[in-house]
Amino acid sequence: MIRKPRFTADDADRAHEEWGANCGPGAIAAICGMTLDEVRPHMGDFESKGYTNPTLMWAVLRSIGVRFSYRGGHLGQTNWPRHGLCRVQWEGPWTQPGVPTRAAYRRTHWIGAACDPVKGIGIFDINAIGNGSGWCALEDWAGMLVPWILEECVPRANGGWHLTHIVEVAQ
């Protein structure tokens, strides 16, 4: 089910300025039906490091009290949760064979996803919050927003991406 987040672009900007809120907290808030301020106390050491790795994601979801399950690995571009979170790995020199896995960690991105049997896959991306909801069709996300993110935020990315973690969140 796609629902409008309980925060606006102005709220996201304020939270980013105050405590560094970015894609991880944004995706959690959108999928769990929370505001960014409600998510903040659950974010553990996020404010000191500025990113949400999978271990922190599981801890945050447990702290919030939502039921969830997850899968990990190189999941391609077609393994979407019915309702949940996805960790996207941006591809580049850091994902080439022989490069230590750790080199890729800081070039990831959390999004929300919801599958509708009629409308298809919807993606929540904090970078799209200016559209009034942050939600867009998978095709628009992959075709328009991803190239923009890569150009603006991920130097040396090669344009590729894949999912590394899929989190089903109980509604």
C-alpha positions in Angstrom: 0.0 0.0 0.0 1.4 3.4 -1.0 0.6 6.1 1.6 1.7 9.7 1.6 4.4 10.2 4.2 3.7 12.0 7.4 6.4 14.6 6.6 7.0 17.2 3.9 10.0 18.4 1.9 10.4 21.2 4.4 10.4 18.7 7.3 13.0 16.6 5.5 15.2 19.7 4.9 14.9 20.7 8.5 15.7 17.2 9.8 18.7 17.1 7.4 20.0 20.4 8.8 19.3 19.5 12.4 20.5 15.9 12.6 21.7 14.8 9.1 18.5 12.9 8.1 18.9 11.3 4.7 17.8 8.3 2.7 17.8 5.8 5.6 15.6 7.7 8.1 13.4 9.0 5.2 12.7 5.5 3.9 12.0 4.2 7.3 9.6 7.0 8.2 7.7 6.7 4.9 7.3 2.9 5.1 6.5 2.8 8.8 4.0 5.7 8.7 6.1 8.0 11.0 7.5 11.5 10.9 11.2 12.0 10.7 11.2 13.4 14.3 9.5 10.1 15.5 12.1 8.0 13.8 15.1 10.0 15.2 15.1 8.5 18.7 15.4 5.0 17.2 18.3 5.8 14.9 21.1 4.6 17.3 24.5 6.0 16.3 23.3 7.4 13.0 24.0 11.0 13.9 27.6 10.3 14.6 28.3 8.3 11.4 25.7 9.8 9.0 24.6 6.5 7.3 22.3 3.5 7.8 24.0 0.2 7.3 21.9 -3.0 7.3 22.8 -3.8 11.0 21.6 -0.4 12.0 18.4 -0.8 9.8 17.5 -4.0 11.6 18.1 -2.4 15.0 16.0 0.6 14.1 13.1 -1.5 12.9 13.3 -3.6 16.1 13.3 -0.5 18.2 10.3 0.9 16.4 8.6 -2.5 17.0 7.6 -3.4 13.4 7.7 -7.0 12.2 10.0 -7.5 9.3 12.0 -10.1 7.4 14.9 -9.6 4.9 16.9 -11.1 2.2 20.4 -10.1 1.2 22.9 -10.7 -1.6 23.2 -9.5 -5.2 19.4 -9.3 -5.8 19.5 -7.6 -9.2 16.8 -5.1 -10.2 13.7 -7.2 -10.0 13.4 -8.5 -6.5 11.1 -6.0 -4.8 9.3 -6.3 -1.5 5.5 -6.1 -1.4 5.8 -3.3 1.2 9.2 -2.5 2.6 12.7 -1.2 2.2 15.5 -1.7 -0.3 19.2 -1.1 -0.1 20.5 0.0 -3.5 24.1 -0.5 -4.4 25.4 2.1 -6.9 27.9 0.4 -9.2 31.3 1.7 -10.2 35.0 0.8 -9.8 34.1 -0.1 -6.2 31.9 -3.1 -7.3 34.4 -4.6 -9.8 35.8 -8.1 -9.1 38.7 -8.2 -6.7 37.8 -4.9 -5.0 37.1 -5.4 -1.3 33.4 -5.4 -0.5 33.8 -2.7 2.1 34.8 -0.2 -0.7 31.2 -0.3 -1.9 29.5 0.3 1.5 29.4 4.1 1.4 27.9 4.1 -2.1 24.5 2.8 -1.2 21.0 4.2 -0.9 17.8 3.2 1.0 14.4 3.5 -0.7 10.9 2.4 0.1 8.9 0.1 -2.2 5.3 -1.0 -2.5 3.9 -3.3 -5.1 0.3 -2.8 -6.3 -1.1 -5.5 -8.6 -2.7 -2.9 -10.8 -0.4 0.1 -10.6 2.9 -1.8 -10.4 5.9 -0.9 -8.2 6.0 2.4 -6.5 9.3 3.7 -5.1 9.7 6.1 -2.2 12.9 8.1 -2.5 13.7 11.0 -0.2 15.2 12.8 -3.2 11.7 12.9 -4.7 10.0 14.4 -1.7 9.6 17.7 -3.5 6.9 16.1 -5.7 4.6 16.2 -2.6 4.9 12.5 -1.6 8.4 11.2 -2.5 6.6 8.3 -4.3 7.1 7.7 -8.1 6.7 4.7 -10.4 9.7 2.4 -10.6 10.2 3.4 -14.3 10.4 7.1 -13.4 12.7 6.4 -10.5 15.1 4.3 -12.6 14.9 6.4 -15.7 14.9 9.9 -14.3 15.8 10.0 -10.6 18.6 7.5 -10.5 20.7 9.2 -13.3 20.3 12.5 -11.4 21.4 11.0 -8.1 24.4 9.3 -9.7 25.5 12.5 -11.4 25.0 14.7 -8.3 26.0 12.4 -5.5 28.1 9.4 -6.7 31.3 10.4 -8.6 32.7 7.7 -10.9 29.4 5.7 -10.8 28.9 3.8 -14.1 25.1 4.1 -14.2 24.4 0.6 -12.9 22.8 -0.4 -9.7 21.4 -3.5 -8.0 19.6 -4.3 -4.8 21.6 -5.8 -1.9 18.9 -6.0 0.8 15.1 -6.4 0.6 13.1 -5.8 3.7 9.5 -6.9 4.0 7.8 -4.7 6.6 4.5 -5.9 8.1 1.7 -3.4 7.6 
